Each structure stands twice: as structure tokens, then as C-alpha cells.
Amino acid sequence: MTLLLIYKIYIEDKKIDIKYESFLLERYLNNYKFNKSKIINNYKDFYKNKRHIIKNRDKYTLEADYLKEKYQNY
């Protein structure tokens, strides 16, 4: 029983990156409108139900611009 649980945790841990990319792609494709904004320092800190402004040193980037740049070649 314990081995099965460890195996399942290992498999789910491998899927985290795929699930996060799916989350970002869904936000890009659906162009959601959120009322609340949040300034974040890293693109991996996205939250549900919030629009994001990404701070990189002294430069600010909107979430939509970041996602457009990330997925424009797909």
C-alpha cells in the first residue's frame, strides 16, 4: 500500500510542469478579464482569478504580453 502511494506521488510530481503549462495556455487562449491585479517577480507565481504584472528589475510586463510572446510560435 505504501509503495503504491509513493508511486502515485512520483507520477503526479512528474505531471506538475505539464499541468502548469496547460494553465498558462488556457489563460492565453481564453483572454480572461479579472478585476484584481497582482505584481509578481516571477512568471511561475501566477494565481487564479487575478491579472498579473510581471516585474523584472525595473521593467514591468503585462501578463497578456508575456503569454503572447511565449506562445506566438505555436
PDB file of N, CA, C and O in Angstrom:
ATOM      1  N   MET A   1       0.809  -1.184   0.000  1.00  0.00           N
ATOM      2  CA  MET A   1       0.000   0.000   0.000  1.00  0.00           C
ATOM      3  C   MET A   1       0.861   1.260   0.000  1.00  0.00           C
ATOM      4  O   MET A   1       0.582   2.206  -0.736  1.00  0.00           O
ATOM      5  N   THR A   2       1.881   1.272   0.804  1.00  0.00           N
ATOM      6  CA  THR A   2       2.777   2.426   0.883  1.00  0.00           C
ATOM      7  C   THR A   2       3.524   2.622  -0.432  1.00  0.00           C
ATOM      8  O   THR A   2       3.726   3.752  -0.878  1.00  0.00           O
ATOM      9  N   LEU A   3       3.926   1.531  -1.040  1.00  0.00           N
ATOM     10  CA  LEU A   3       4.622   1.633  -2.321  1.00  0.00           C
ATOM     11  C   LEU A   3       3.724   2.216  -3.404  1.00  0.00           C
ATOM     12  O   LEU A   3       4.184   2.998  -4.237  1.00  0.00           O
ATOM     13  N   LEU A   4       2.476   1.851  -3.399  1.00  0.00           N
ATOM     14  CA  LEU A   4       1.533   2.404  -4.367  1.00  0.00           C
ATOM     15  C   LEU A   4       1.387   3.912  -4.174  1.00  0.00           C
ATOM     16  O   LEU A   4       1.366   4.661  -5.151  1.00  0.00           O
ATOM     17  N   LEU A   5       1.289   4.354  -2.949  1.00  0.00           N
ATOM     18  CA  LEU A   5       1.175   5.770  -2.645  1.00  0.00           C
ATOM     19  C   LEU A   5       2.426   6.533  -3.090  1.00  0.00           C
ATOM     20  O   LEU A   5       2.315   7.608  -3.679  1.00  0.00           O
ATOM     21  N   ILE A   6       3.572   6.003  -2.824  1.00  0.00           N
ATOM     22  CA  ILE A   6       4.835   6.628  -3.245  1.00  0.00           C
ATOM     23  C   ILE A   6       4.901   6.704  -4.768  1.00  0.00           C
ATOM     24  O   ILE A   6       5.321   7.718  -5.326  1.00  0.00           O
ATOM     25  N   TYR A   7       4.491   5.648  -5.426  1.00  0.00           N
ATOM     26  CA  TYR A   7       4.482   5.630  -6.887  1.00  0.00           C
ATOM     27  C   TYR A   7       3.542   6.706  -7.442  1.00  0.00           C
ATOM     28  O   TYR A   7       3.913   7.429  -8.367  1.00  0.00           O
ATOM     29  N   LYS A   8       2.341   6.817  -6.893  1.00  0.00           N
ATOM     30  CA  LYS A   8       1.370   7.810  -7.351  1.00  0.00           C
ATOM     31  C   LYS A   8       1.879   9.233  -7.133  1.00  0.00           C
ATOM     32  O   LYS A   8       1.699  10.091  -7.997  1.00  0.00           O
ATOM     33  N   ILE A   9       2.502   9.487  -6.011  1.00  0.00           N
ATOM     34  CA  ILE A   9       3.077  10.810  -5.731  1.00  0.00           C
ATOM     35  C   ILE A   9       4.176  11.124  -6.737  1.00  0.00           C
ATOM     36  O   ILE A   9       4.262  12.248  -7.230  1.00  0.00           O
ATOM     37  N   TYR A  10       5.003  10.155  -7.039  1.00  0.00           N
ATOM     38  CA  TYR A  10       6.073  10.332  -8.015  1.00  0.00           C
ATOM     39  C   TYR A  10       5.508  10.675  -9.393  1.00  0.00           C
ATOM     40  O   TYR A  10       6.011  11.583 -10.054  1.00  0.00           O
ATOM     41  N   ILE A  11       4.483   9.969  -9.828  1.00  0.00           N
ATOM     42  CA  ILE A  11       3.862  10.211 -11.131  1.00  0.00           C
ATOM     43  C   ILE A  11       3.231  11.604 -11.183  1.00  0.00           C
ATOM     44  O   ILE A  11       3.401  12.316 -12.173  1.00  0.00           O
ATOM     45  N   GLU A  12       2.521  11.995 -10.156  1.00  0.00           N
ATOM     46  CA  GLU A  12       1.887  13.320 -10.110  1.00  0.00           C
ATOM     47  C   GLU A  12       2.934  14.429 -10.084  1.00  0.00           C
ATOM     48  O   GLU A  12       2.733  15.488 -10.679  1.00  0.00           O
ATOM     49  N   ASP A  13       4.027  14.196  -9.413  1.00  0.00           N
ATOM     50  CA  ASP A  13       5.109  15.174  -9.365  1.00  0.00           C
ATOM     51  C   ASP A  13       5.689  15.416 -10.767  1.00  0.00           C
ATOM     52  O   ASP A  13       6.064  16.539 -11.105  1.00  0.00           O
ATOM     53  N   LYS A  14       5.757  14.377 -11.556  1.00  0.00           N
ATOM     54  CA  LYS A  14       6.241  14.498 -12.937  1.00  0.00           C
ATOM     55  C   LYS A  14       5.283  15.314 -13.807  1.00  0.00           C
ATOM     56  O   LYS A  14       5.714  15.944 -14.773  1.00  0.00           O
ATOM     57  N   LYS A  15       3.992  15.310 -13.478  1.00  0.00           N
ATOM     58  CA  LYS A  15       2.974  15.982 -14.286  1.00  0.00           C
ATOM     59  C   LYS A  15       2.784  17.457 -13.939  1.00  0.00           C
ATOM     60  O   LYS A  15       2.055  18.156 -14.643  1.00  0.00           O
ATOM     61  N   ILE A  16       3.411  17.942 -12.889  1.00  0.00           N
ATOM     62  CA  ILE A  16       3.185  19.320 -12.443  1.00  0.00           C
ATOM     63  C   ILE A  16       3.532  20.325 -13.531  1.00  0.00           C
ATOM     64  O   ILE A  16       2.766  21.260 -13.759  1.00  0.00           O
ATOM     65  N   ASP A  17       4.653  20.163 -14.202  1.00  0.00           N
ATOM     66  CA  ASP A  17       5.047  21.103 -15.254  1.00  0.00           C
ATOM     67  C   ASP A  17       4.039  21.115 -16.397  1.00  0.00           C
ATOM     68  O   ASP A  17       3.730  22.178 -16.936  1.00  0.00           O
ATOM     69  N   ILE A  18       3.533  19.966 -16.764  1.00  0.00           N
ATOM     70  CA  ILE A  18       2.556  19.877 -17.848  1.00  0.00           C
ATOM     71  C   ILE A  18       1.258  20.565 -17.441  1.00  0.00           C
ATOM     72  O   ILE A  18       0.653  21.270 -18.248  1.00  0.00           O
ATOM     73  N   LYS A  19       0.829  20.369 -16.211  1.00  0.00           N
ATOM     74  CA  LYS A  19      -0.404  20.998 -15.737  1.00  0.00           C
ATOM     75  C   LYS A  19      -0.254  22.513 -15.667  1.00  0.00           C
ATOM     76  O   LYS A  19      -1.201  23.237 -15.977  1.00  0.00           O
ATOM     77  N   TYR A  20       0.913  23.004 -15.268  1.00  0.00           N
ATOM     78  CA  TYR A  20       1.129  24.451 -15.194  1.00  0.00           C
ATOM     79  C   TYR A  20       1.146  25.066 -16.593  1.00  0.00           C
ATOM     80  O   TYR A  20       0.578  26.137 -16.806  1.00  0.00           O
ATOM     81  N   GLU A  21       1.789  24.399 -17.538  1.00  0.00           N
ATOM     82  CA  GLU A  21       1.786  24.889 -18.921  1.00  0.00           C
ATOM     83  C   GLU A  21       0.374  24.907 -19.484  1.00  0.00           C
ATOM     84  O   GLU A  21       0.016  25.817 -20.233  1.00  0.00           O
ATOM     85  N   SER A  22      -0.420  23.927 -19.137  1.00  0.00           N
ATOM     86  CA  SER A  22      -1.819  23.888 -19.559  1.00  0.00           C
ATOM     87  C   SER A  22      -2.584  25.075 -18.973  1.00  0.00           C
ATOM     88  O   SER A  22      -3.403  25.686 -19.660  1.00  0.00           O
ATOM     89  N   PHE A  23      -2.324  25.399 -17.728  1.00  0.00           N
ATOM     90  CA  PHE A  23      -2.937  26.548 -17.064  1.00  0.00           C
ATOM     91  C   PHE A  23      -2.580  27.850 -17.795  1.00  0.00           C
ATOM     92  O   PHE A  23      -3.449  28.686 -18.041  1.00  0.00           O
ATOM     93  N   LEU A  24      -1.301  28.015 -18.137  1.00  0.00           N
ATOM     94  CA  LEU A  24      -0.874  29.226 -18.842  1.00  0.00           C
ATOM     95  C   LEU A  24      -1.471  29.302 -20.243  1.00  0.00           C
ATOM     96  O   LEU A  24      -1.905  30.368 -20.678  1.00  0.00           O
ATOM     97  N   LEU A  25      -1.493  28.191 -20.938  1.00  0.00           N
ATOM     98  CA  LEU A  25      -2.051  28.174 -22.293  1.00  0.00           C
ATOM     99  C   LEU A  25      -3.544  28.492 -22.273  1.00  0.00           C
ATOM    100  O   LEU A  25      -4.032  29.201 -23.153  1.00  0.00           O
ATOM    101  N   GLU A  26      -4.260  27.990 -21.305  1.00  0.00           N
ATOM    102  CA  GLU A  26      -5.682  28.292 -21.186  1.00  0.00           C
ATOM    103  C   GLU A  26      -5.904  29.788 -20.963  1.00  0.00           C
ATOM    104  O   GLU A  26      -6.825  30.370 -21.537  1.00  0.00           O
ATOM    105  N   ARG A  27      -5.074  30.405 -20.141  1.00  0.00           N
ATOM    106  CA  ARG A  27      -5.184  31.849 -19.901  1.00  0.00           C
ATOM    107  C   ARG A  27      -4.896  32.628 -21.176  1.00  0.00           C
ATOM    108  O   ARG A  27      -5.536  33.647 -21.439  1.00  0.00           O
ATOM    109  N   TYR A  28      -3.947  32.161 -21.961  1.00  0.00           N
ATOM    110  CA  TYR A  28      -3.604  32.832 -23.216  1.00  0.00           C
ATOM    111  C   TYR A  28      -4.734  32.705 -24.237  1.00  0.00           C
ATOM    112  O   TYR A  28      -5.108  33.691 -24.872  1.00  0.00           O
ATOM    113  N   LEU A  29      -5.268  31.523 -24.396  1.00  0.00           N
ATOM    114  CA  LEU A  29      -6.283  31.287 -25.418  1.00  0.00           C
ATOM    115  C   LEU A  29      -7.639  31.916 -25.086  1.00  0.00           C
ATOM    116  O   LEU A  29      -8.339  32.361 -25.996  1.00  0.00           O
ATOM    117  N   ASN A  30      -8.024  31.962 -23.825  1.00  0.00           N
ATOM    118  CA  ASN A  30      -9.349  32.448 -23.449  1.00  0.00           C
ATOM    119  C   ASN A  30      -9.408  33.927 -23.127  1.00  0.00           C
ATOM    120  O   ASN A  30     -10.499  34.495 -23.075  1.00  0.00           O
ATOM    121  N   ASN A  31      -8.263  34.571 -22.908  1.00  0.00           N
ATOM    122  CA  ASN A  31      -8.212  36.014 -22.663  1.00  0.00           C
ATOM    123  C   ASN A  31      -9.215  36.435 -21.583  1.00  0.00           C
ATOM    124  O   ASN A  31     -10.115  37.234 -21.843  1.00  0.00           O
ATOM    125  N   TYR A  32      -9.055  35.904 -20.394  1.00  0.00           N
ATOM    126  CA  TYR A  32      -9.950  36.190 -19.274  1.00  0.00           C
ATOM    127  C   TYR A  32      -9.826  37.644 -18.830  1.00  0.00           C
ATOM    128  O   TYR A  32      -8.776  38.267 -18.989  1.00  0.00           O
ATOM    129  N   LYS A  33     -10.904  38.173 -18.276  1.00  0.00           N
ATOM    130  CA  LYS A  33     -10.931  39.521 -17.708  1.00  0.00           C
ATOM    131  C   LYS A  33     -11.081  39.390 -16.197  1.00  0.00           C
ATOM    132  O   LYS A  33     -12.098  38.888 -15.719  1.00  0.00           O
ATOM    133  N   PHE A  34     -10.087  39.832 -15.445  1.00  0.00           N
ATOM    134  CA  PHE A  34     -10.114  39.761 -13.987  1.00  0.00           C
ATOM    135  C   PHE A  34     -10.153  41.166 -13.409  1.00  0.00           C
ATOM    136  O   PHE A  34      -9.610  42.101 -13.999  1.00  0.00           O
ATOM    137  N   ASN A  35     -10.790  41.315 -12.264  1.00  0.00           N
ATOM    138  CA  ASN A  35     -10.903  42.611 -11.608  1.00  0.00           C
ATOM    139  C   ASN A  35      -9.675  42.950 -10.771  1.00  0.00           C
ATOM    140  O   ASN A  35      -9.322  44.123 -10.650  1.00  0.00           O
ATOM    141  N   LYS A  36      -9.028  41.963 -10.200  1.00  0.00           N
ATOM    142  CA  LYS A  36      -7.893  42.197  -9.312  1.00  0.00           C
ATOM    143  C   LYS A  36      -6.578  41.979 -10.053  1.00  0.00           C
ATOM    144  O   LYS A  36      -6.468  41.105 -10.913  1.00  0.00           O
ATOM    145  N   SER A  37      -5.585  42.792  -9.700  1.00  0.00           N
ATOM    146  CA  SER A  37      -4.249  42.669 -10.281  1.00  0.00           C
ATOM    147  C   SER A  37      -3.249  42.355  -9.179  1.00  0.00           C
ATOM    148  O   SER A  37      -3.463  42.674  -8.010  1.00  0.00           O
ATOM    149  N   LYS A  38      -2.162  41.728  -9.577  1.00  0.00           N
ATOM    150  CA  LYS A  38      -1.105  41.402  -8.627  1.00  0.00           C
ATOM    151  C   LYS A  38       0.232  41.568  -9.330  1.00  0.00           C
ATOM    152  O   LYS A  38       0.414  41.097 -10.452  1.00  0.00           O
ATOM    153  N   ILE A  39       1.165  42.239  -8.667  1.00  0.00           N
ATOM    154  CA  ILE A  39       2.525  42.378  -9.193  1.00  0.00           C
ATOM    155  C   ILE A  39       3.335  41.198  -8.679  1.00  0.00           C
ATOM    156  O   ILE A  39       3.389  40.941  -7.476  1.00  0.00           O
ATOM    157  N   ILE A  40       3.961  40.485  -9.605  1.00  0.00           N
ATOM    158  CA  ILE A  40       4.759  39.313  -9.238  1.00  0.00           C
ATOM    159  C   ILE A  40       6.175  39.485  -9.774  1.00  0.00           C
ATOM    160  O   ILE A  40       6.400  40.242 -10.718  1.00  0.00           O
ATOM    161  N   ASN A  41       7.117  38.787  -9.176  1.00  0.00           N
ATOM    162  CA  ASN A  41       8.512  38.889  -9.587  1.00  0.00           C
ATOM    163  C   ASN A  41       8.926  37.795 -10.563  1.00  0.00           C
ATOM    164  O   ASN A  41       9.954  37.907 -11.231  1.00  0.00           O
ATOM    165  N   ASN A  42       8.133  36.749 -10.641  1.00  0.00           N
ATOM    166  CA  ASN A  42       8.499  35.608 -11.458  1.00  0.00           C
ATOM    167  C   ASN A  42       7.244  35.091 -12.159  1.00  0.00           C
ATOM    168  O   ASN A  42       6.171  35.068 -11.556  1.00  0.00           O
ATOM    169  N   TYR A  43       7.360  34.683 -13.403  1.00  0.00           N
ATOM    170  CA  TYR A  43       6.193  34.204 -14.139  1.00  0.00           C
ATOM    171  C   TYR A  43       5.633  32.903 -13.555  1.00  0.00           C
ATOM    172  O   TYR A  43       4.505  32.528 -13.876  1.00  0.00           O
ATOM    173  N   LYS A  44       6.374  32.230 -12.731  1.00  0.00           N
ATOM    174  CA  LYS A  44       5.880  30.989 -12.118  1.00  0.00           C
ATOM    175  C   LYS A  44       5.007  31.244 -10.895  1.00  0.00           C
ATOM    176  O   LYS A  44       4.560  30.298 -10.247  1.00  0.00           O
ATOM    177  N   ASP A  45       4.762  32.501 -10.576  1.00  0.00           N
ATOM    178  CA  ASP A  45       3.948  32.846  -9.414  1.00  0.00           C
ATOM    179  C   ASP A  45       2.529  33.262  -9.797  1.00  0.00           C
ATOM    180  O   ASP A  45       1.882  33.981  -9.035  1.00  0.00           O
ATOM    181  N   PHE A  46       2.036  32.837 -10.938  1.00  0.00           N
ATOM    182  CA  PHE A  46       0.690  33.204 -11.370  1.00  0.00           C
ATOM    183  C   PHE A  46      -0.343  32.625 -10.415  1.00  0.00           C
ATOM    184  O   PHE A  46      -0.172  31.524  -9.891  1.00  0.00           O
ATOM    185  N   TYR A  47      -1.411  33.371 -10.194  1.00  0.00           N
ATOM    186  CA  TYR A  47      -2.512  32.949  -9.345  1.00  0.00           C
ATOM    187  C   TYR A  47      -3.784  32.847 -10.173  1.00  0.00           C
ATOM    188  O   TYR A  47      -3.913  33.494 -11.213  1.00  0.00           O
ATOM    189  N   LYS A  48      -4.710  32.039  -9.710  1.00  0.00           N
ATOM    190  CA  LYS A  48      -6.026  32.001 -10.336  1.00  0.00           C
ATOM    191  C   LYS A  48      -6.777  33.276  -9.976  1.00  0.00           C
ATOM    192  O   LYS A  48      -6.527  33.877  -8.930  1.00  0.00           O
ATOM    193  N   ASN A  49      -7.689  33.683 -10.836  1.00  0.00           N
ATOM    194  CA  ASN A  49      -8.602  34.802 -10.603  1.00  0.00           C
ATOM    195  C   ASN A  49      -7.919  36.146 -10.395  1.00  0.00           C
ATOM    196  O   ASN A  49      -8.486  37.030  -9.752  1.00  0.00           O
ATOM    197  N   LYS A  50      -6.716  36.318 -10.925  1.00  0.00           N
ATOM    198  CA  LYS A  50      -6.024  37.605 -10.854  1.00  0.00           C
ATOM    199  C   LYS A  50      -5.296  37.865 -12.169  1.00  0.00           C
ATOM    200  O   LYS A  50      -4.820  36.946 -12.835  1.00  0.00           O
ATOM    201  N   ARG A  51      -5.227  39.139 -12.515  1.00  0.00           N
ATOM    202  CA  ARG A  51      -4.429  39.581 -13.656  1.00  0.00           C
ATOM    203  C   ARG A  51      -3.043  39.896 -13.096  1.00  0.00           C
ATOM    204  O   ARG A  51      -2.929  40.364 -11.963  1.00  0.00           O
ATOM    205  N   HIS A  52      -1.998  39.648 -13.868  1.00  0.00           N
ATOM    206  CA  HIS A  52      -0.644  39.783 -13.342  1.00  0.00           C
ATOM    207  C   HIS A  52       0.170  40.830 -14.099  1.00  0.00           C
ATOM    208  O   HIS A  52       0.029  41.025 -15.307  1.00  0.00           O
ATOM    209  N   ILE A  53       1.015  41.481 -13.336  1.00  0.00           N
ATOM    210  CA  ILE A  53       2.030  42.370 -13.881  1.00  0.00           C
ATOM    211  C   ILE A  53       3.354  41.784 -13.410  1.00  0.00           C
ATOM    212  O   ILE A  53       3.586  41.642 -12.210  1.00  0.00           O
ATOM    213  N   ILE A  54       4.212  41.447 -14.353  1.00  0.00           N
ATOM    214  CA  ILE A  54       5.472  40.777 -14.024  1.00  0.00           C
ATOM    215  C   ILE A  54       6.574  41.820 -13.932  1.00  0.00           C
ATOM    216  O   ILE A  54       6.811  42.571 -14.878  1.00  0.00           O
ATOM    217  N   LYS A  55       7.242  41.860 -12.792  1.00  0.00           N
ATOM    218  CA  LYS A  55       8.328  42.812 -12.561  1.00  0.00           C
ATOM    219  C   LYS A  55       9.653  42.103 -12.764  1.00  0.00           C
ATOM    220  O   LYS A  55       9.938  41.092 -12.121  1.00  0.00           O
ATOM    221  N   ASN A  56      10.461  42.647 -13.671  1.00  0.00           N
ATOM    222  CA  ASN A  56      11.788  42.111 -13.936  1.00  0.00           C
ATOM    223  C   ASN A  56      12.755  43.277 -13.839  1.00  0.00           C
ATOM    224  O   ASN A  56      12.866  44.081 -14.765  1.00  0.00           O
ATOM    225  N   ARG A  57      13.450  43.366 -12.721  1.00  0.00           N
ATOM    226  CA  ARG A  57      14.298  44.513 -12.376  1.00  0.00           C
ATOM    227  C   ARG A  57      13.454  45.777 -12.382  1.00  0.00           C
ATOM    228  O   ARG A  57      12.562  45.904 -11.544  1.00  0.00           O
ATOM    229  N   ASP A  58      13.694  46.715 -13.287  1.00  0.00           N
ATOM    230  CA  ASP A  58      12.920  47.961 -13.326  1.00  0.00           C
ATOM    231  C   ASP A  58      11.870  47.949 -14.425  1.00  0.00           C
ATOM    232  O   ASP A  58      11.212  48.962 -14.662  1.00  0.00           O
ATOM    233  N   LYS A  59      11.707  46.826 -15.095  1.00  0.00           N
ATOM    234  CA  LYS A  59      10.777  46.733 -16.219  1.00  0.00           C
ATOM    235  C   LYS A  59       9.533  45.943 -15.808  1.00  0.00           C
ATOM    236  O   LYS A  59       9.631  44.903 -15.156  1.00  0.00           O
ATOM    237  N   TYR A  60       8.373  46.447 -16.196  1.00  0.00           N
ATOM    238  CA  TYR A  60       7.113  45.780 -15.916  1.00  0.00           C
ATOM    239  C   TYR A  60       6.515  45.261 -17.222  1.00  0.00           C
ATOM    240  O   TYR A  60       6.523  45.960 -18.236  1.00  0.00           O
ATOM    241  N   THR A  61       6.001  44.039 -17.193  1.00  0.00           N
ATOM    242  CA  THR A  61       5.388  43.415 -18.358  1.00  0.00           C
ATOM    243  C   THR A  61       3.999  42.929 -17.990  1.00  0.00           C
ATOM    244  O   THR A  61       3.806  42.332 -16.931  1.00  0.00           O
ATOM    245  N   LEU A  62       3.041  43.178 -18.848  1.00  0.00           N
ATOM    246  CA  LEU A  62       1.689  42.681 -18.614  1.00  0.00           C
ATOM    247  C   LEU A  62       1.629  41.185 -18.887  1.00  0.00           C
ATOM    248  O   LEU A  62       2.378  40.657 -19.709  1.00  0.00           O
ATOM    249  N   GLU A  63       0.739  40.524 -18.196  1.00  0.00           N
ATOM    250  CA  GLU A  63       0.564  39.081 -18.361  1.00  0.00           C
ATOM    251  C   GLU A  63       0.253  38.726 -19.815  1.00  0.00           C
ATOM    252  O   GLU A  63       0.818  37.774 -20.353  1.00  0.00           O
ATOM    253  N   ALA A  64      -0.632  39.479 -20.447  1.00  0.00           N
ATOM    254  CA  ALA A  64      -1.029  39.193 -21.828  1.00  0.00           C
ATOM    255  C   ALA A  64       0.157  39.287 -22.770  1.00  0.00           C
ATOM    256  O   ALA A  64       0.289  38.474 -23.685  1.00  0.00           O
ATOM    257  N   ASP A  65       1.026  40.277 -22.554  1.00  0.00           N
ATOM    258  CA  ASP A  65       2.211  40.423 -23.408  1.00  0.00           C
ATOM    259  C   ASP A  65       3.189  39.276 -23.208  1.00  0.00           C
ATOM    260  O   ASP A  65       3.780  38.777 -24.166  1.00  0.00           O
ATOM    261  N   TYR A  66       3.357  38.860 -21.953  1.00  0.00           N
ATOM    262  CA  TYR A  66       4.244  37.729 -21.669  1.00  0.00           C
ATOM    263  C   TYR A  66       3.733  36.448 -22.326  1.00  0.00           C
ATOM    264  O   TYR A  66       4.502  35.716 -22.949  1.00  0.00           O
ATOM    265  N   LEU A  67       2.432  36.178 -22.186  1.00  0.00           N
ATOM    266  CA  LEU A  67       1.862  34.954 -22.755  1.00  0.00           C
ATOM    267  C   LEU A  67       1.883  34.999 -24.284  1.00  0.00           C
ATOM    268  O   LEU A  67       2.103  33.977 -24.933  1.00  0.00           O
ATOM    269  N   LYS A  68       1.657  36.177 -24.856  1.00  0.00           N
ATOM    270  CA  LYS A  68       1.704  36.306 -26.318  1.00  0.00           C
ATOM    271  C   LYS A  68       3.105  35.995 -26.835  1.00  0.00           C
ATOM    272  O   LYS A  68       3.262  35.299 -27.838  1.00  0.00           O
ATOM    273  N   GLU A  69       4.122  36.513 -26.147  1.00  0.00           N
ATOM    274  CA  GLU A  69       5.493  36.248 -26.549  1.00  0.00           C
ATOM    275  C   GLU A  69       5.850  34.774 -26.386  1.00  0.00           C
ATOM    276  O   GLU A  69       6.568  34.206 -27.209  1.00  0.00           O
ATOM    277  N   LYS A  70       5.346  34.163 -25.322  1.00  0.00           N
ATOM    278  CA  LYS A  70       5.644  32.755 -25.036  1.00  0.00           C
ATOM    279  C   LYS A  70       5.009  31.809 -26.057  1.00  0.00           C
ATOM    280  O   LYS A  70       5.638  30.833 -26.462  1.00  0.00           O
ATOM    281  N   TYR A  71       3.768  32.085 -26.477  1.00  0.00           N
ATOM    282  CA  TYR A  71       3.028  31.155 -27.315  1.00  0.00           C
ATOM    283  C   TYR A  71       2.838  31.609 -28.752  1.00  0.00           C
ATOM    284  O   TYR A  71       2.098  30.954 -29.486  1.00  0.00           O
ATOM    285  N   GLN A  72       3.452  32.675 -29.189  1.00  0.00           N
ATOM    286  CA  GLN A  72       3.214  33.156 -30.547  1.00  0.00           C
ATOM    287  C   GLN A  72       3.737  32.218 -31.626  1.00  0.00           C
ATOM    288  O   GLN A  72       3.240  32.258 -32.751  1.00  0.00           O
ATOM    289  N   ASN A  73       4.706  31.389 -31.330  1.00  0.00           N
ATOM    290  CA  ASN A  73       5.282  30.489 -32.338  1.00  0.00           C
ATOM    291  C   ASN A  73       4.565  29.155 -32.430  1.00  0.00           C
ATOM    292  O   ASN A  73       4.934  28.319 -33.255  1.00  0.00           O
ATOM    293  N   TYR A  74       3.539  28.930 -31.598  1.00  0.00           N
ATOM    294  CA  TYR A  74       2.857  27.634 -31.598  1.00  0.00           C
ATOM    295  C   TYR A  74       1.653  27.653 -32.459  1.00  0.00           C
ATOM    296  O   TYR A  74       0.960  26.642 -32.573  1.00  0.00           O
TER     297      TYR A  74
END
